[in-house]
Amino acid sequence: MPPTLPCFSLEGKNCIVTGASQGLGKEILTAFARSGAHGAVVDLSIDSAKQSLSEINTELKESGLPPANLKGYECDTSSEEGVKGTWQQILKDFQRIDVVVTNAGIIGESPAEEYPFEDWRRLLEVNVNGTFLFAREAGKHMLEKEIKGTIIMVSSMSGLVVNRPQKQSAYNVSKAATTHMMKSFATEWAPHGIRVNSLSPGYIQTPKNEGEEMKKRSKEWIQHIPLGRVAKPDEFRGTVVWMASDASSYMTGADIVVDGGYTAW
């Protein structure tokens, strides 16, 4: 049997990560680049996408790794026309895509009885429709080119449980839908060698939750996390490389929960 570690390599793979200008998405593409992949950042802002690419290649250089072929694209992933156009541009630049991560999403909070319908609809358009549109194009491309690729939908532990104390029914619904979408696509495309899984993170430390209100809320979250802390963004790197690589070659239709044990109680 060959050594285990080479199975985790993404050498020569072309990867797309939506919403990769910051936070978890940026960490995912960084992990892919550090594992030998090339890739695309898809974001609402081309300036943010380019900044992300610059920071990723800086990290590679400082780590003594070769630069990756990375490109940025501006796209509203909830727009069918925008997604189709962006896909055509990506294929023109990369020719083939091996791994797609649908990470773009937004968060919203409101008591259910007061939830503005426009806010509810917009969140579902981005989190559910955006995931569907990008995953659909990925599946179509892989089927046409007979690529045994990998699609990873970023869901959330919020698709499994109702978080507290925040009231975020629309977000919870969107992530539950994402997880079930993943399972549906996985069963349809598995006969063609296309694997579809989802990553469901728990609470992550980001600049957005460093304010006083969020620090206060984090103290309550930590009481319900067996590991006793929120995650650092880079702690998802190993998991997502495993999910994208041949190391997980028999896994499809699986929701991988990385939440410090939050949903175990």
C-alpha positions as CSV (number, residue, x, y, z in Angstrom):
1,M,0.0,0.0,0.0
2,P,1.2,3.5,-0.8
3,P,1.9,6.0,2.0
4,T,-1.1,7.8,3.4
5,L,-0.1,11.5,3.2
6,P,0.1,11.7,-0.6
7,C,-3.7,11.0,-0.7
8,F,-4.2,14.4,0.9
9,S,-2.4,16.2,-1.9
10,L,-4.4,18.6,-4.3
11,E,-1.4,19.0,-6.6
12,G,-2.5,20.2,-10.0
13,K,-6.2,20.5,-9.0
14,N,-8.2,23.6,-10.0
15,C,-10.6,24.7,-7.2
16,I,-13.3,27.4,-6.9
17,V,-14.3,28.9,-3.5
18,T,-17.2,31.3,-3.4
19,G,-17.2,34.0,-0.7
20,A,-13.4,33.5,-0.3
21,S,-12.3,37.1,0.3
22,Q,-12.3,36.7,4.1
23,G,-13.1,34.4,7.0
24,L,-13.7,30.7,6.4
25,G,-13.7,31.0,2.6
26,K,-10.3,32.5,2.5
27,E,-9.0,29.8,4.9
28,I,-10.4,27.1,2.6
29,L,-8.7,28.5,-0.5
30,T,-5.5,29.1,1.4
31,A,-5.5,25.4,2.6
32,F,-6.1,24.3,-1.0
33,A,-3.2,26.4,-2.3
34,R,-0.9,25.1,0.4
35,S,-1.8,21.6,-0.7
36,G,-0.7,22.3,-4.3
37,A,-4.0,23.5,-5.9
38,H,-4.7,26.5,-8.1
39,G,-8.0,28.3,-7.8
40,A,-10.5,31.0,-8.1
41,V,-12.0,33.4,-5.5
42,V,-15.6,34.3,-6.3
43,D,-16.8,37.3,-4.3
44,L,-19.3,40.2,-4.5
45,S,-16.3,42.6,-4.8
46,I,-13.4,42.1,-7.2
47,D,-11.2,44.3,-5.0
48,S,-11.8,42.1,-2.0
49,A,-11.2,39.0,-4.1
50,K,-7.8,40.4,-5.3
51,Q,-6.8,41.4,-1.8
52,S,-7.5,37.8,-0.7
53,L,-5.4,36.4,-3.5
54,S,-2.5,38.7,-2.6
55,E,-2.7,37.7,1.1
56,I,-2.8,34.0,0.2
57,N,0.3,34.1,-2.0
58,T,2.1,36.2,0.6
59,E,1.5,33.3,3.1
60,L,2.7,30.8,0.5
61,K,5.9,32.8,-0.1
62,E,6.6,33.2,3.7
63,S,6.1,29.4,4.1
64,G,8.6,28.6,1.4
65,L,5.9,27.3,-0.9
66,P,5.6,28.1,-4.7
67,P,3.0,30.7,-5.7
68,A,-0.4,29.3,-6.8
69,N,-2.2,30.3,-10.0
70,L,-5.1,32.3,-8.3
71,K,-7.7,34.5,-10.0
72,G,-10.5,36.7,-8.6
73,Y,-14.0,37.0,-10.0
74,E,-16.8,39.4,-9.1
75,C,-20.2,37.7,-8.9
76,D,-23.5,37.8,-7.1
77,T,-24.0,34.1,-6.6
78,S,-27.8,34.5,-6.2
79,S,-28.0,35.7,-9.8
80,E,-28.5,33.0,-12.3
81,E,-27.2,35.2,-15.1
82,G,-24.2,36.3,-13.0
83,V,-23.3,32.7,-12.0
84,K,-23.5,31.4,-15.6
85,G,-21.3,34.3,-16.9
86,T,-18.8,33.8,-14.1
87,W,-18.5,30.1,-14.8
88,Q,-17.8,30.8,-18.5
89,Q,-15.0,33.1,-17.5
90,I,-13.5,30.7,-15.0
91,L,-13.6,27.9,-17.6
92,K,-11.9,30.1,-20.1
93,D,-9.1,30.8,-17.6
94,F,-8.8,27.3,-16.1
95,Q,-10.3,24.9,-18.7
96,R,-11.4,22.4,-16.0
97,I,-12.5,22.5,-12.4
98,D,-11.9,19.7,-10.0
99,V,-13.2,21.1,-6.7
100,V,-16.0,23.6,-5.9
101,V,-16.8,25.0,-2.5
102,T,-20.0,26.9,-2.1
103,N,-19.2,29.1,0.8
104,A,-20.9,32.5,0.0
105,G,-23.6,33.3,2.5
106,I,-25.1,35.9,4.8
107,I,-26.4,35.9,8.3
108,G,-29.6,37.7,9.6
109,E,-31.3,37.9,13.0
110,S,-34.8,38.8,13.9
111,P,-37.7,37.5,16.1
112,A,-39.8,35.2,13.8
113,E,-42.9,37.3,14.3
114,E,-41.1,40.4,13.2
115,Y,-38.9,39.0,10.5
116,P,-39.2,41.4,7.4
117,F,-40.1,39.3,4.4
118,E,-37.6,41.1,2.2
119,D,-34.8,40.2,4.6
120,W,-36.0,36.6,4.8
121,R,-36.2,36.3,1.0
122,R,-32.8,37.8,0.4
123,L,-31.1,35.5,2.9
124,L,-32.6,32.4,1.3
125,E,-31.7,33.8,-2.2
126,V,-28.1,34.0,-1.2
127,N,-27.7,31.0,1.0
128,V,-29.9,28.5,-0.7
129,N,-30.3,29.7,-4.3
130,G,-26.7,30.8,-4.5
131,T,-25.5,27.4,-3.4
132,F,-27.9,25.7,-5.8
133,L,-26.8,27.8,-8.8
134,F,-23.1,27.3,-8.3
135,A,-23.4,23.6,-7.5
136,R,-25.6,23.1,-10.5
137,E,-23.0,24.6,-12.8
138,A,-20.3,22.6,-11.1
139,G,-22.2,19.4,-11.6
140,K,-23.0,20.1,-15.2
141,H,-19.3,20.8,-16.0
142,M,-18.1,17.7,-14.2
143,L,-20.7,15.5,-16.0
144,E,-19.9,17.0,-19.4
145,K,-16.2,16.6,-19.0
146,E,-16.4,13.3,-17.1
147,I,-14.5,14.7,-14.1
148,K,-14.7,12.8,-10.9
149,G,-14.8,16.0,-9.0
150,T,-15.7,17.1,-5.5
151,I,-18.3,19.6,-4.4
152,I,-18.4,20.9,-0.8
153,M,-21.3,22.9,0.4
154,V,-20.6,25.0,3.4
155,S,-23.6,24.5,5.7
156,S,-23.7,25.0,9.5
157,M,-24.5,23.3,12.7
158,S,-27.4,25.7,12.6
159,G,-28.9,23.3,10.1
160,L,-29.1,20.7,12.8
161,V,-29.9,22.7,15.9
162,V,-31.5,26.0,16.9
163,N,-28.8,28.3,18.2
164,R,-29.2,30.3,21.4
165,P,-29.6,33.1,22.4
166,Q,-29.8,34.6,18.9
167,K,-33.0,34.4,16.9
168,Q,-32.0,33.5,13.4
169,S,-34.8,31.4,11.9
170,A,-34.1,32.3,8.3
171,Y,-30.4,31.4,8.6
172,N,-31.2,28.1,10.3
173,V,-33.7,27.2,7.6
174,S,-31.2,28.1,4.9
175,K,-28.6,25.8,6.3
176,A,-31.0,22.9,6.9
177,A,-31.9,23.3,3.2
178,T,-28.3,23.3,2.2
179,T,-27.5,20.1,4.0
180,H,-30.5,18.3,2.4
181,M,-29.6,19.8,-1.0
182,M,-26.1,18.3,-0.6
183,K,-27.6,14.8,0.1
184,S,-29.9,15.1,-2.9
185,F,-27.1,16.1,-5.3
186,A,-24.8,13.4,-3.9
187,T,-27.2,10.6,-4.7
188,E,-27.8,11.9,-8.2
189,W,-24.2,12.4,-9.2
190,A,-22.5,9.5,-7.3
191,P,-22.9,7.1,-10.2
192,H,-20.7,9.5,-12.2
193,G,-18.0,9.6,-9.6
194,I,-18.8,13.1,-8.4
195,R,-18.7,13.4,-4.6
196,V,-20.9,16.0,-2.8
197,N,-20.5,16.6,0.9
198,S,-21.1,19.5,3.3
199,L,-19.0,21.1,6.0
200,S,-21.0,22.3,9.0
201,P,-18.9,24.6,11.2
202,G,-19.8,25.7,14.7
203,Y,-18.9,29.1,16.1
204,I,-15.8,30.7,14.5
205,Q,-13.8,33.6,15.8
206,T,-14.0,36.4,13.3
207,P,-13.6,40.2,13.3
208,K,-17.4,40.5,13.2
209,N,-17.7,38.9,16.7
210,E,-15.1,40.8,18.4
211,G,-17.4,43.7,19.5
212,E,-18.6,44.1,23.1
213,E,-22.1,42.6,22.3
214,M,-20.6,39.7,20.5
215,K,-18.0,39.1,23.3
216,K,-20.9,38.9,25.8
217,R,-22.8,36.5,23.5
218,S,-19.6,34.4,23.0
219,K,-19.4,33.8,26.8
220,E,-22.9,32.2,26.6
221,W,-21.9,30.1,23.5
222,I,-18.8,28.7,25.2
223,Q,-20.9,27.4,28.1
224,H,-22.5,25.0,25.6
225,I,-19.3,24.0,23.8
226,P,-17.5,21.0,25.3
227,L,-14.1,22.2,24.1
228,G,-14.8,25.5,25.9
229,R,-14.0,27.9,23.1
230,V,-15.0,29.0,19.7
231,A,-12.9,27.9,16.7
232,K,-10.0,29.7,15.0
233,P,-10.7,30.1,11.3
234,D,-7.5,28.1,10.3
235,E,-8.7,25.1,12.3
236,F,-10.9,24.1,9.4
237,R,-8.0,23.8,6.9
238,G,-7.2,20.2,7.5
239,T,-10.8,19.1,7.4
240,V,-11.6,20.7,4.1
241,V,-8.4,19.4,2.4
242,W,-9.4,15.9,3.5
243,M,-12.9,16.4,2.2
244,A,-11.6,17.7,-1.2
245,S,-8.8,15.1,-1.6
246,D,-8.6,11.4,-2.5
247,A,-8.2,10.8,1.2
248,S,-12.0,10.9,1.5
249,S,-12.6,9.0,-1.8
250,Y,-15.5,6.9,-0.4
251,M,-17.3,9.7,1.3
252,T,-20.3,11.3,-0.4
253,G,-23.6,12.5,1.0
254,A,-22.0,13.3,4.4
255,D,-22.4,16.3,6.6
256,I,-19.1,16.9,8.5
257,V,-19.8,18.8,11.7
258,V,-16.9,20.7,13.2
259,D,-18.3,22.5,16.2
260,G,-16.2,21.7,19.3
261,G,-18.9,19.3,20.4
262,Y,-21.7,21.9,20.5
263,T,-24.3,19.6,18.9
264,A,-23.3,16.6,21.0
265,W,-25.3,17.8,24.0
